């Protein structure tokens, strides 16, 4: 078995345990622990507890690896592997009782910065649906035990796309302008599910044709981007204007990637 395969298996086991903890805490009622970058950007007690569990499990299994988590930050390791973790992606859904949230865990090699790292394995686990999306570099992408692939083509009605919004209200006019450019150009419809890791997993599984969003953090996309590329899709991330809205991410089936990237301004 390859290192990538072993890392993927470990990530699945830990994501399952972490997801069950998140679901149990949700059923018991959720306390908002703090707001972060903006009033809308919340962290629950469960986010912290779930990240602590993931970190403890990873430390026990692979003590030399680095860690980059949404809630507890970065720690360099002695090995060249870093774990990039979002304990609960879709925290606002989680806090409102909307079941669309997921645990996202990826193992990357190199600088723990998107575009610089080399993703080795990733898992996105949605505890309410029980769906496990996972990918291993060079080996493919799966939903449970079934191989997944992006949609091979997009019909004449246009592409089913998804997007998301950052928490800073100052970025909203730009986000709406982006939708105004993309939708008339190519969309049959648009989804905003509220968890970037699942949006990317859905592109990988052919449930969406494409996805775009500005301002994602590394932990939102680390596992999902690998899922997309291992499922035969394309993923791009760039800072078109370097402004406060942050990097633009585009992921799609190759059938529409270039058109979507151009319409969204990923150049
Ligand atoms: C958020 C979700 C959301 C996306 C935001 C992310 P979080 O992650 O993925 O869909 O639109 O940009 O920050 O805060 O729930 O982990």
Boltz pocket constraint, residues with backbone or C-beta under 6 A from the ligand:
constraints:
  - pocket:
      binder: B
      contacts: [[A, 42], [A, 70], [A, 86], [A, 88], [A, 89], [A, 90], [A, 91], [A, 92], [A, 163], [A, 164], [A, 165], [A, 166], [A, 167], [A, 193], [A, 194], [A, 195], [A, 196], [A, 197], [A, 213], [A, 214], [A, 215], [A, 216], [A, 217], [A, 220]]
      max_distance: 6.0
